[in-house]
Amino acid sequence: MIKTVPTTPYMDQRPGTSGLRKKVPEFQQPNYVQNFIQSIFDSLEGYKGKTLVIGGDGRYFNPEAIQIIVKMAAANGFGKLIIGKDGICSTPAVSNLIRKKKTFGGIILSASHNPGGPKEDFGIKYNIGNGGPAPEKITEAIFARSKGIDRYRIEDFPDIDLGKIAAIERGGMAIEIIDPVKDYAELMEELFDFDAIRKLFKSGFRMVFDSMHAVTGPYGKEILENRLGAPEGTARNFRPLPDFGGHHPDPNLVHAKHLYDLVMSDKSPDFAAASDGDGDRNLILGRGIFITPSDSLAMLSANAHLAPGYKGGLKGIARSMPTSAASDRVAAKLGIGSYETPTGWKFFGNLLDAGMATICGEESAGTGSNHVREKDGLWAVLLWLNILAVRGLSVREVAEDHWKTYGRNYYTRHDYEAVKSDAAHKLMSELTAKLSSLPGQSFGKDKVEKADDFAYHDPVDHSVSEHQGIRIFFEGGSRIVFRLSGTGTEGATIRVYIERYEADPARLDLDTQKALADLIAAAGKIAGIKAHTGRDRPSVIT
């Protein structure tokens, strides 16, 4: 029986670049989830009788939210739901299902790399029929509807059993509970040379893949150990837990420091990697070396032709604006397009759909390709394995060969997390006000060439996205970028990106922070970071 339930709006349901993210207690407010889901459905057209994919990263409140969505989807006229067993399905796997099954869209329940638990983070994101995140015109429509919503529709039937693979029917709607790994694993077998990777493991190659008790645990276990023959124990922390084992599921050098320490020790495996809460980010490490996400994008792009799925070459490479220019140098050498977009994977969707780009990446540990419309952590790990297997080189040797060929973009990101919002916005507004006066000023040996507030002109739909980050360019190609992040749920995060290009073969193996020390000092001085935040150092350095 369909019930129409009166409700009153919440005024804080604006989706960000990755959907609506709040603390769990906020989502547990009366009708909070129901309002947002109904606002999504009310903002869509033509979905009656169509199929919707639902999946999440297994974090706290995931099962409860799915039960609400199931009943509301039935009441609103969807014809079928495809749901991962136990409510589990990684973000890239949801994107794959939308594309493979040609569904109307999908709902992903995740707060990505943010902590999980009763008082921690939760999120809801809508993906469209191409498998990618909803564009701004849809997210803005959802927000507008959420501010005026006065009722929601829901079916009155018992909760469904998410723990069994089955095909059932409820409220006149078909529901298919599926193995969330199967379709994704089959796609990976099409893209990569699994035989070559199997031989690599048989040769004694040792690897560690840490899923951080998040969603890619079952994927890593099945693909790496069961299908590729990696030794048991290669996949670590592979059981998804509602609180990620009490840890922060962000694969960076702070929250995955144990992996970094391992590869820097005399017990290092040949290769180490990690993924995040919902499986779309990655960390790449080799014996004695950390590969920055910006370098990983460039190195994967330069070597992608070694994998069967990319043997025909790349159409183009796209990167987010704060990501280093290392991939631009690869694109130039390959004679293909190079694109700079705002932060947010949805901006890559048009380029991928138009066939203008094949591989995309963000400095925030996200890399992916046209196989789905989300970044994909395990995909990046498997492409690295394919490259190592075919080239017969170590991770360090691949990196050093790349730097000798293209030069090295020394690059780091300094995050100042949970800064008071007023202070963070004041820093950015004062920085914006001084942009016109910066050119010609010198900071140590570096002289400002130009400075701007980045605006993106989409080459496909010709839309314009303004105020995407402050860029300061120095003579010689160095660069500092400042922007506020929209991925947190508490306060504001100021991200500072520092980059210096080095072509001198004798200067390709320096310590990154030392190589960038002058520019780091310049960034602090230009923005007045300490004066605005009271911080002497960033919360996280990557």
MARMARLUM-708277 format. One line per field, with one value per residue (C-alpha): residue number from 1; residue in one letter; x, y, z. Coordinates in nm, 3 decimals. Example, Ala and Ser with C-alpha at 12.3 -4.5 7.8 and 13.67 -1.06 7.14 Angstrom:
nr	1,2
rest	a,s
u	1.230,1.367
v	-0.450,-0.106
w	0.780,0.714
This chain:
nr	1,2,3,4,5,6,7,8,9,10,11,12,13,14,15,16,17,18,19,20,21,22,23,24,25,26,27,28,29,30,31,32,33,34,35,36,37,38,39,40,41,42,43,44,45,46,47,48,49,50,51,52,53,54,55,56,57,58,59,60,61,62,63,64,65,66,67,68,69,70,71,72,73,74,75,76,77,78,79,80,81,82,83,84,85,86,87,88,89,90,91,92,93,94,95,96,97,98,99,100,101,102,103,104,105,106,107,108,109,110,111,112,113,114,115,116,117,118,119,120,121,122,123,124,125,126,127,128,129,130,131,132,133,134,135,136,137,138,139,140,141,142,143,144,145,146,147,148,149,150,151,152,153,154,155,156,157,158,159,160,161,162,163,164,165,166,167,168,169,170,171,172,173,174,175,176,177,178,179,180,181,182,183,184,185,186,187,188,189,190,191,192,193,194,195,196,197,198,199,200,201,202,203,204,205,206,207,208,209,210,211,212,213,214,215,216,217,218,219,220,221,222,223,224,225,226,227,228,229,230,231,232,233,234,235,236,237,238,239,240,241,242,243,244,245,246,247,248,249,250,251,252,253,254,255,256,257,258,259,260,261,262,263,264,265,266,267,268,269,270,271,272,273,274,275,276,277,278,279,280,281,282,283,284,285,286,287,288,289,290,291,292,293,294,295,296,297,298,299,300,301,302,303,304,305,306,307,308,309,310,311,312,313,314,315,316,317,318,319,320,321,322,323,324,325,326,327,328,329,330,331,332,333,334,335,336,337,338,339,340,341,342,343,344,345,346,347,348,349,350,351,352,353,354,355,356,357,358,359,360,361,362,363,364,365,366,367,368,369,370,371,372,373,374,375,376,377,378,379,380,381,382,383,384,385,386,387,388,389,390,391,392,393,394,395,396,397,398,399,400,401,402,403,404,405,406,407,408,409,410,411,412,413,414,415,416,417,418,419,420,421,422,423,424,425,426,427,428,429,430,431,432,433,434,435,436,437,438,439,440,441,442,443,444,445,446,447,448,449,450,451,452,453,454,455,456,457,458,459,460,461,462,463,464,465,466,467,468,469,470,471,472,473,474,475,476,477,478,479,480,481,482,483,484,485,486,487,488,489,490,491,492,493,494,495,496,497,498,499,500,501,502,503,504,505,506,507,508,509,510,511,512,513,514,515,516,517,518,519,520,521,522,523,524,525,526,527,528,529,530,531,532,533,534,535,536,537,538,539,540,541,542
rest	m,i,k,t,v,p,t,t,p,y,m,d,q,r,p,g,t,s,g,l,r,k,k,v,p,e,f,q,q,p,n,y,v,q,n,f,i,q,s,i,f,d,s,l,e,g,y,k,g,k,t,l,v,i,g,g,d,g,r,y,f,n,p,e,a,i,q,i,i,v,k,m,a,a,a,n,g,f,g,k,l,i,i,g,k,d,g,i,c,s,t,p,a,v,s,n,l,i,r,k,k,k,t,f,g,g,i,i,l,s,a,s,h,n,p,g,g,p,k,e,d,f,g,i,k,y,n,i,g,n,g,g,p,a,p,e,k,i,t,e,a,i,f,a,r,s,k,g,i,d,r,y,r,i,e,d,f,p,d,i,d,l,g,k,i,a,a,i,e,r,g,g,m,a,i,e,i,i,d,p,v,k,d,y,a,e,l,m,e,e,l,f,d,f,d,a,i,r,k,l,f,k,s,g,f,r,m,v,f,d,s,m,h,a,v,t,g,p,y,g,k,e,i,l,e,n,r,l,g,a,p,e,g,t,a,r,n,f,r,p,l,p,d,f,g,g,h,h,p,d,p,n,l,v,h,a,k,h,l,y,d,l,v,m,s,d,k,s,p,d,f,a,a,a,s,d,g,d,g,d,r,n,l,i,l,g,r,g,i,f,i,t,p,s,d,s,l,a,m,l,s,a,n,a,h,l,a,p,g,y,k,g,g,l,k,g,i,a,r,s,m,p,t,s,a,a,s,d,r,v,a,a,k,l,g,i,g,s,y,e,t,p,t,g,w,k,f,f,g,n,l,l,d,a,g,m,a,t,i,c,g,e,e,s,a,g,t,g,s,n,h,v,r,e,k,d,g,l,w,a,v,l,l,w,l,n,i,l,a,v,r,g,l,s,v,r,e,v,a,e,d,h,w,k,t,y,g,r,n,y,y,t,r,h,d,y,e,a,v,k,s,d,a,a,h,k,l,m,s,e,l,t,a,k,l,s,s,l,p,g,q,s,f,g,k,d,k,v,e,k,a,d,d,f,a,y,h,d,p,v,d,h,s,v,s,e,h,q,g,i,r,i,f,f,e,g,g,s,r,i,v,f,r,l,s,g,t,g,t,e,g,a,t,i,r,v,y,i,e,r,y,e,a,d,p,a,r,l,d,l,d,t,q,k,a,l,a,d,l,i,a,a,a,g,k,i,a,g,i,k,a,h,t,g,r,d,r,p,s,v,i,t
u	0.000,0.135,0.132,0.167,0.330,0.324,0.665,0.842,1.163,1.519,1.715,2.059,2.018,2.231,2.434,2.805,3.040,2.985,2.625,2.479,2.716,2.633,2.688,2.477,2.263,2.159,2.044,1.858,1.640,1.269,1.207,1.557,1.643,1.286,1.286,1.610,1.516,1.177,1.351,1.571,1.273,1.073,1.365,1.380,1.166,1.082,1.181,0.843,0.889,1.267,1.552,1.755,2.082,2.140,2.468,2.681,3.014,2.874,2.919,2.694,2.330,2.374,2.117,1.855,1.881,1.853,1.528,1.379,1.493,1.353,1.007,1.011,1.129,0.833,0.589,0.728,0.690,1.031,0.994,1.304,1.589,1.933,2.099,2.434,2.417,2.425,2.381,2.746,2.858,3.160,3.109,3.283,3.093,2.762,2.871,2.953,2.614,2.430,2.618,2.618,2.250,2.148,1.954,1.793,2.044,2.166,2.186,2.516,2.525,2.868,3.075,3.377,3.700,3.537,3.507,3.205,3.015,2.714,2.846,3.050,2.974,2.712,2.620,2.373,2.458,2.254,2.421,2.263,2.224,2.581,2.699,2.841,2.749,2.450,2.547,2.487,2.156,2.017,2.178,2.055,1.704,1.721,1.825,1.550,1.289,1.420,1.350,0.984,0.898,0.574,0.518,0.687,0.557,0.648,0.524,0.418,0.582,0.830,1.205,1.364,1.646,1.964,2.178,2.071,2.124,1.767,1.501,1.189,0.892,0.754,0.489,0.464,0.838,1.103,1.407,1.727,1.987,2.316,2.677,2.830,3.172,3.088,3.009,3.296,3.548,3.436,3.498,3.849,3.924,3.831,4.057,4.371,4.609,4.520,4.751,5.053,4.961,4.917,5.268,5.397,5.256,5.385,5.734,5.734,5.615,5.481,5.201,4.986,4.640,4.477,4.103,4.098,3.789,3.596,3.404,3.684,3.768,3.549,3.668,4.037,3.994,3.811,4.016,4.368,4.368,4.097,4.128,4.490,4.647,4.808,4.903,4.644,4.698,4.765,4.423,4.427,4.149,3.910,3.594,3.381,3.289,3.031,3.300,3.592,3.748,3.756,3.997,3.980,3.937,4.144,4.440,4.691,5.025,4.860,4.579,4.771,5.107,5.151,5.178,5.429,5.636,5.620,5.754,6.031,6.142,6.358,6.038,5.888,5.680,5.735,5.411,5.163,4.830,4.517,4.171,3.919,3.572,3.372,3.650,3.710,4.050,4.390,4.734,5.029,5.358,5.662,5.968,6.117,5.887,5.552,5.394,5.194,4.845,4.949,5.252,5.044,4.801,5.091,5.264,4.945,4.865,5.212,5.193,4.821,4.878,5.036,4.689,4.452,4.171,4.387,4.610,4.453,4.588,4.427,4.194,4.301,4.395,4.195,4.300,4.147,4.297,4.488,4.644,5.003,5.083,5.279,5.004,5.003,5.358,5.249,4.956,5.187,5.429,5.147,4.991,4.651,4.420,4.494,4.210,4.206,3.873,3.745,3.768,3.483,3.460,3.136,3.334,3.509,3.178,3.124,3.480,3.449,3.104,3.225,3.525,3.766,3.940,4.022,4.201,4.124,4.271,4.263,4.543,4.316,4.405,4.137,4.218,3.993,3.909,3.620,3.531,3.298,3.206,3.360,3.716,3.819,4.078,4.110,4.125,4.434,4.595,4.529,4.666,4.983,5.008,4.959,5.239,5.478,5.404,5.465,5.765,5.939,6.042,5.996,5.769,6.076,6.224,5.900,5.897,6.262,6.231,5.927,6.108,6.406,6.172,5.936,6.106,5.959,5.680,5.762,5.422,5.259,4.922,4.891,4.549,4.434,4.132,3.837,3.926,3.648,3.440,3.449,3.830,3.866,3.636,3.806,4.144,4.008,3.831,4.141,4.353,4.110,4.125,4.503,4.523,4.572,4.864,5.060,5.213,5.567,5.615,5.903,5.901,6.256,6.383,6.033,5.864,5.486,5.400,5.021,4.739,4.369,4.051,4.006,3.696,3.620,3.460,3.330,3.431,3.135,2.827,2.988,2.880,3.095,3.199,3.356,3.545,3.707,4.029,4.299,4.600,4.934,5.185,5.556,5.814,5.963,5.643,5.604,5.253,5.056,4.682,4.442,4.089,3.828,3.723,3.362,3.418,3.421,3.129,3.286,3.424,3.619,3.929,4.180,4.382,4.712,4.881,5.246,5.425,5.769,5.884,6.237,6.405,6.765,6.857,7.073,6.776,6.513,6.550,6.518,6.300,5.971,5.916,6.274,6.249,5.938,6.042,6.072,5.731,5.573,5.702,5.573,5.227,5.209,5.317,5.091,4.776,4.858,4.776,4.900,4.733,4.395,4.402,4.640,4.806,5.184,5.154,4.897,4.682,4.778,5.062,5.042
v	0.000,0.342,0.608,0.980,1.127,1.502,1.651,1.982,2.079,2.096,2.387,2.220,1.951,2.100,1.818,1.889,1.751,1.404,1.417,1.509,1.443,1.495,1.329,1.018,1.188,1.450,1.180,1.016,1.322,1.260,1.234,1.363,1.073,1.055,1.424,1.400,1.082,1.224,1.542,1.327,1.146,1.468,1.618,1.333,1.264,0.946,0.692,0.519,0.145,0.186,0.021,0.180,0.049,0.087,0.023,0.151,0.115,-0.069,0.216,0.271,0.350,0.198,-0.086,0.139,0.396,0.126,-0.006,0.345,0.391,0.053,0.137,0.487,0.364,0.125,0.400,0.636,0.392,0.239,-0.098,-0.272,-0.234,-0.396,-0.403,-0.542,-0.821,-0.681,-0.339,-0.348,-0.216,0.001,0.336,0.225,-0.105,0.085,0.293,-0.027,-0.181,0.131,0.116,-0.263,-0.313,0.014,0.128,0.467,0.562,0.469,0.579,0.542,0.550,0.664,0.946,0.820,0.843,1.001,0.808,0.589,0.512,0.624,0.979,0.991,1.056,0.935,1.037,0.990,1.053,1.016,0.893,0.936,0.690,0.726,0.594,0.924,1.169,1.390,1.719,2.052,2.116,1.804,1.857,2.216,2.096,1.846,2.120,2.353,2.080,1.991,2.346,2.324,1.959,1.896,1.523,1.197,0.868,0.532,0.173,0.000,-0.346,-0.529,-0.478,-0.696,-0.944,-0.789,-1.083,-1.332,-1.329,-1.351,-1.216,-1.098,-0.869,-0.604,-0.341,-0.433,-0.374,-0.637,-0.647,-0.830,-0.885,-0.959,-1.052,-0.701,-0.825,-1.048,-0.790,-0.564,-0.851,-0.955,-0.600,-0.600,-0.928,-0.760,-0.461,-0.623,-0.907,-1.141,-1.413,-1.181,-1.076,-1.441,-1.515,-1.218,-1.360,-1.708,-1.561,-1.471,-1.112,-0.994,-0.744,-0.598,-0.459,-0.290,-0.227,-0.051,-0.254,-0.075,-0.170,-0.303,-0.586,-0.844,-0.712,-0.736,-1.083,-1.219,-1.055,-1.058,-1.387,-1.600,-1.492,-1.375,-1.625,-1.382,-1.555,-1.566,-1.264,-1.031,-0.874,-0.722,-0.575,-0.712,-0.737,-0.420,-0.287,-0.017,0.191,0.079,-0.082,0.254,0.391,0.668,0.496,0.747,0.597,0.873,0.890,0.979,0.724,0.451,0.531,0.165,0.083,0.360,0.241,-0.113,-0.023,0.184,-0.111,-0.414,-0.623,-0.433,-0.620,-0.539,-0.342,-0.202,-0.033,0.075,0.200,0.413,0.382,0.347,0.213,0.506,0.624,0.458,0.472,0.339,0.240,0.040,-0.074,0.249,0.483,0.662,0.747,1.069,1.052,1.314,1.107,0.791,0.948,1.042,0.704,0.505,0.717,0.671,0.292,0.218,0.072,-0.231,-0.339,-0.505,-0.260,0.035,-0.115,0.113,0.419,0.704,0.969,1.223,1.276,1.490,1.612,1.832,2.180,2.124,1.804,1.848,1.908,1.580,1.420,1.721,1.629,1.274,1.399,1.634,1.353,1.122,1.398,1.371,1.614,1.739,1.884,2.076,2.067,2.177,1.934,1.682,1.367,1.480,1.732,1.444,1.290,1.509,1.453,1.075,1.057,1.267,1.038,1.323,1.163,0.805,0.839,1.094,1.173,1.390,1.466,1.349,0.986,0.934,0.781,0.617,0.572,0.549,0.200,0.363,0.720,0.726,0.716,0.361,0.262,-0.108,-0.034,0.181,-0.096,-0.354,-0.128,-0.082,-0.461,-0.503,-0.253,-0.414,-0.758,-0.658,-0.431,-0.650,-0.344,-0.242,0.048,0.265,0.173,0.264,0.600,0.680,0.592,0.818,1.114,1.071,1.081,1.361,1.545,1.553,1.766,1.788,1.818,1.821,1.901,2.060,2.027,2.244,2.049,2.154,2.524,2.755,2.832,3.208,3.207,2.987,3.201,3.519,3.379,3.300,3.635,3.832,3.620,3.685,4.057,4.066,3.863,4.165,4.292,3.965,3.955,4.092,4.025,3.797,3.545,3.425,3.319,3.278,3.564,3.565,3.562,3.566,3.485,3.411,3.255,2.946,2.929,2.622,2.645,2.297,2.217,1.982,2.157,2.503,2.552,2.772,2.691,2.984,3.031,2.686,2.776,3.042,2.981,3.158,3.091,3.164,3.216,2.881,2.681,2.658,2.693,2.731,2.661,2.738,2.605,2.508,2.144,2.034,1.674,1.722,1.749,1.962,2.315,2.388,2.233,2.463,2.279,2.422,2.262,2.336,2.232,2.283,2.131,1.992,1.873,1.851,1.476,1.540,1.677,1.408,1.222,1.498,1.489,1.645,1.872,2.001,2.054,2.264,2.438,2.786,2.762,2.623,2.927,3.154,2.998,3.065,3.426,3.503,3.367,3.452,3.096,3.117,3.453,3.324,2.971,2.987,2.675,2.633,2.325,2.144,1.860,1.631,1.641,1.427
w	0.000,-0.098,0.173,0.111,0.421,0.499,0.575,0.625,0.444,0.573,0.430,0.431,0.165,-0.112,-0.277,-0.320,-0.583,-0.436,-0.320,0.019,0.310,0.675,1.010,1.076,1.347,1.090,0.848,1.136,1.191,1.120,0.745,0.657,0.427,0.297,0.206,0.013,-0.174,-0.268,-0.384,-0.611,-0.759,-0.801,-0.996,-1.250,-1.555,-1.741,-1.475,-1.436,-1.488,-1.524,-1.331,-1.052,-0.903,-0.529,-0.350,-0.068,0.108,0.409,0.654,0.955,0.861,0.514,0.559,0.717,0.438,0.170,0.319,0.303,-0.058,-0.165,-0.031,-0.176,-0.518,-0.528,-0.428,-0.690,-0.978,-1.049,-1.220,-1.083,-0.836,-0.857,-0.513,-0.403,-0.146,0.208,0.050,-0.059,-0.398,-0.464,-0.637,-0.961,-0.951,-0.929,-1.229,-1.419,-1.337,-1.455,-1.786,-1.835,-1.744,-1.916,-1.611,-1.559,-1.289,-0.945,-0.583,-0.398,-0.019,0.087,0.232,0.038,0.239,0.547,0.878,0.952,1.270,1.476,1.512,1.191,0.825,0.579,0.228,-0.056,-0.420,-0.737,-1.059,-1.402,-1.690,-1.818,-1.481,-1.364,-1.087,-1.154,-1.322,-1.151,-1.326,-1.156,-0.815,-0.812,-0.902,-0.617,-0.375,-0.496,-0.452,-0.104,0.015,-0.079,-0.027,0.163,0.121,0.029,-0.107,0.046,0.021,0.341,0.328,0.553,0.513,0.248,0.320,0.182,0.291,0.021,-0.356,-0.483,-0.718,-0.537,-0.589,-0.355,-0.413,-0.781,-0.827,-0.911,-0.682,-0.770,-0.496,-0.674,-0.613,-0.620,-0.736,-1.034,-1.305,-1.200,-1.198,-1.547,-1.671,-1.522,-1.703,-2.031,-1.969,-1.830,-1.916,-1.631,-1.770,-1.749,-1.396,-1.292,-1.419,-1.221,-0.898,-0.982,-1.018,-0.649,-0.683,-0.347,-0.301,-0.023,-0.096,0.203,0.173,0.512,0.617,0.344,0.033,-0.193,0.048,-0.132,-0.470,-0.379,-0.229,-0.533,-0.807,-0.662,-0.472,-0.637,-1.000,-1.026,-0.789,-0.547,-0.220,0.055,0.277,-0.017,0.047,0.394,0.607,0.346,0.559,0.525,0.869,0.957,1.128,0.907,1.213,1.390,1.130,0.872,0.531,0.337,0.146,0.211,0.392,0.722,0.744,0.559,0.718,0.810,0.439,0.377,0.673,0.534,0.188,0.346,0.562,0.487,0.482,0.192,-0.067,-0.435,-0.451,-0.201,-0.257,-0.072,-0.154,0.033,0.185,-0.136,-0.358,-0.590,-0.459,-0.452,-0.294,-0.494,-0.330,-0.435,-0.250,-0.113,-0.308,-0.291,-0.627,-0.600,-0.755,-1.011,-1.114,-1.113,-1.361,-1.589,-1.561,-1.616,-1.920,-2.068,-2.027,-2.072,-2.422,-2.251,-2.127,-2.376,-2.306,-2.414,-2.683,-2.944,-2.763,-2.573,-2.711,-2.452,-2.087,-1.845,-1.503,-1.237,-1.220,-0.890,-1.024,-1.141,-1.507,-1.535,-1.746,-1.980,-2.082,-2.163,-2.371,-2.562,-2.645,-2.752,-2.963,-2.794,-2.616,-2.266,-2.055,-1.726,-1.538,-1.198,-0.908,-0.915,-1.126,-1.287,-1.494,-1.674,-1.783,-2.089,-2.212,-2.169,-2.330,-2.625,-2.679,-2.616,-2.316,-2.218,-1.883,-1.614,-1.276,-0.968,-0.725,-0.443,-0.525,-0.789,-1.127,-1.384,-1.748,-1.990,-1.864,-1.607,-1.515,-1.169,-1.049,-0.971,-0.713,-0.791,-1.166,-1.105,-0.898,-1.171,-1.444,-1.238,-1.202,-1.579,-1.648,-1.398,-1.542,-1.904,-1.851,-1.594,-1.394,-1.032,-0.933,-0.873,-1.210,-1.388,-1.207,-1.272,-1.639,-1.664,-1.503,-1.733,-2.031,-1.927,-1.642,-1.293,-1.153,-0.783,-0.624,-0.281,-0.124,0.220,0.384,0.672,0.797,1.015,0.990,1.111,0.803,0.855,0.877,0.569,0.357,0.476,0.368,0.023,-0.020,0.080,-0.152,-0.438,-0.373,-0.415,-0.739,-0.963,-0.751,-0.739,-1.091,-1.081,-0.709,-0.608,-0.325,-0.278,-0.618,-0.759,-0.944,-1.000,-1.369,-1.344,-1.102,-1.152,-1.019,-1.236,-1.456,-1.669,-2.012,-2.096,-2.458,-2.498,-2.360,-2.338,-1.978,-1.755,-1.398,-1.218,-0.890,-0.899,-0.720,-0.700,-0.927,-0.890,-1.168,-1.140,-1.410,-1.507,-1.466,-1.087,-0.948,-0.624,-0.605,-0.319,-0.287,-0.031,-0.032,-0.040,0.073,0.451,0.694,0.966,0.929,0.611,0.458,0.293,0.033,-0.090,-0.392,-0.466,-0.785,-0.942,-1.273,-1.289,-1.611,-1.482,-1.476,-1.168,-0.972,-1.028,-0.698,-0.438,-0.128,-0.237,0.063,0.043,-0.333,-0.274,0.050,-0.105,-0.271,0.048,0.237,-0.040,-0.019,0.354,0.306,0.010,0.177,0.540,0.639,0.998,1.059,0.937,1.080,1.374,1.232,1.209,0.992,0.778,0.911,0.623,0.372,0.058
